[in-house]
């Protein structure tokens, strides 16, 4: 089944605008791009979904600190708040008996984005989103002090397939070896890859 991608921006990114493209475990996808009568192709398969994904706690409660009449809270109050934040541990865990490659994305899912830390109210910034480095471990610790808003969050655990793993492990290029980075593109250079994920939530 062909799906035609359209330009997303002027930065060379593309997307499929329809809603009939389903991506499921084991599916095989191919990509084809033709530029100046030269065609490059690649293929990939969707890996298994992460198994055994859970989060150590679903709710973190912190003391709320506000400005009162525009006055910043005193040093002792701020230090007590900081200690409270640092005392919490939140860990996402998954099964990884074969040491495969995973990464974790943390995103805010609340519509009402109120800052955790003392400010004059709402931020004008976009939603909180943090992407971890790929790891062969079976857990990831979420640092509460790095979160910016009250409310709900989703932690997405992604399993990646072999071509992405090969690319990540060959990021360091050595000019003495004159080695090229791995590629699964025919008549071109690059990586065409697929991920699979499971979500857990916390507030």
Steps between C-alpha positions, in 0.01 A plus 500: 500500500663831398488806728619828349685729739465878482739772611462601865721808486795651318745294709475180298245319718197316364187336636195303391188718537241218499353306793491155339864406562523246784837390632502168684756256633659295223391729217758555226530847349702624206591854403580631154624847404580616150708813442639601161427157353689329784294271723600398853316227691500344844290261709442427866275290724313611812660342811310334784336724756690550830389250765462529876482880497398656831569809707602499865223742603214672321468805725757743638382760754705813553443805718367790294678834528358824363605860492302700758439856385793464263744414783741213439484221764779511758817293460399237758169437324669463163763263642231287665317482168819404318575225751145368464539487122836323520372243750263340249606219271301403194621208288366347180589130463468252212615149409828489310656153536700528176642848558315660209489875439224717650435866563239687705298813419337699782219738398254723684138417411317761710320783323537741792876550519577650840867520596617286793759755603413845637407735215231752429272231356493332161793457266480606138722205409375193316431162653774327695674226298821318590669222301756271664813365339462144367591241764546126530390512864152391616404814690506879483489740795283808456649797682210685658703821517510511119122501462350845452122474544241366740263240357514188291793350309553205270821295489539326164746209491623434144666184373715565192610256236844395387574763236434783745711321761788465251476869413504613864798281585698639206449871569870541576682512167878458487678667208784247533263216412319683220191300594155604381201498736262205461221533246205293382428722199572367152640757256534747786613548860284505812280303735135405449378361831192418707434510875236351729389636836299451818370783718473544877357806673565701815375821656 
